[in-house]
Amino acid sequence: MNAPDQPQSPAGSPDFPASSAPDTPPPPYAYASPSPAPHPSPSPHPSPSPSPRPSRLSSPAYVHGYSDREARRLGDQADTLAQLLHAGTAYPAGSTVLEVGCGVGAQTLHLVNGSPGARIAALDRSAASLDQARAQLAAHAPHAAANVTWHRADLHRLPFSDASFDHVFLCFVLEHLPDPVRALTGLRRVLRPGGTLTAIEGDHGSVVFHPDSPAARRVIDHQVRLQAAAGGNALVGRQLHPLLTGAGFADVAVRPRTVYADASRPGLVSGFTRRTFIAMVESVRDEALAAGLTAPADWDRGITDLRRSAEPGGSFHYTFFKAVAVRPADGPADGDGRGRSGQHSRSAGSFSRVGSSCGMHTNSLTPGASSAASFT
Ligand SMILES: C[S@@+](CC[C@H](N)C(=O)[O-])C[C@H]1O[C@@H](n2cnc3c(N)ncnc32)[C@H](O)[C@@H]1O
């Protein structure tokens, strides 16, 4: 099931809900995992930085895990932030787009909504997530079923020929990779010259909230440290420009996209502050305790304080970073001048064409699209 390089299209059914309006609750997607994978058990590991407690940070494969709860969180996140994050991204009809790390399809739904004629190859390493993604698309965007194929693969071993795609899109994936430049270099290989890569990442260093609380800041820091121990970087948003430049991309343009939520924006308070950000921090409680980063009472105090930012009188601010970069017209596909056609000789079927005439798209980064004004 979902073997690499085996395009699969979802079956169709009911209506596609309209994209979430700013500050309104997201559509009730039921992101339930058919076979959730458990969190890996922590193993003893030295702490990367000084800690007030003896730390036993583990090296799990993926800090968020693949639980039903995480699937729902990804859905809430994508739906609540759709306007903010997808504004300016619209791929032309007929263009080929690779979505890397599609997960449960939370962003795929918004991609097909914003680019109804594009042909999207959605890829993830998790078979269970791909099953959910296929089901979500069939339920909420049956009209797009024929335009999406599903691929189970590691993004470091892409089952596609050089220059197969007009565009690459990835959202909240680089933050989980130990070597983002290596990953981006591989993604550049499958882009045609002149094609674009769009990357969206968060940065937990951008969190500002009221009422402020050292205990709440500490629980956020525990999440950052656990993600680092898993090989990721929850502060990666600020690094998008050097990472993309280092991977050989040109015309790199990064813009911040800010979320600000207070009592005047109840949809954002619920959809983002509570169900996206606080839910994400809460989900690493067991790992933080097992690693010795905190004690139960300290953790609970921090979460209680953090929740105050979502109560009347509270406020919460977070900045995402959206980058668009171009594969230069000249130079080697993989940056080492040797090419990789032997290693990556399989074509993705309909995704193997080069030099599409559909290269231009509206993936703009206008100043207006980069502000929290999207939510006013
Ligand atoms: C935080 S989730 C984001 C999912 C989706 N982009 C979204 O915004 O809802 C990160 C996804 O990246 C996938 N992933 C992480 N490392 C990967 C790799 N090396 N190859 C393929 N997928 C990977 C995970 O399986 C997970 O589904």
The ligand as an ORCA input file, in Angstrom:
! r2SCAN-3c Opt
* xyz 0 1
  C       4.485     18.647     10.711
  S       4.032     17.476      9.495
  C       3.425     18.625      8.260
  C       2.427     17.977      7.347
  C       1.797     18.944      6.338
  N       2.804     19.546      5.482
  C       1.017     20.000      7.049
  O       1.414     21.163      7.076
  O      -0.047     19.656      7.627
  C       5.594     16.944      8.778
  C       5.419     15.809      7.775
  O       6.684     15.594      7.149
  C       6.856     14.203      6.974
  N       8.284     13.902      6.864
  C       9.244     14.189      7.765
  N      10.435     13.756      7.330
  C      10.212     13.187      6.115
  C      11.051     12.547      5.164
  N      12.363     12.390      5.387
  N      10.508     12.094      4.025
  C       9.184     12.237      3.782
  N       8.336     12.817      4.658
  C       8.845     13.290      5.812
  C       6.218     13.579      8.205
  O       5.881     12.218      7.992
  C       5.017     14.485      8.409
  O       3.884     13.966      7.757
*
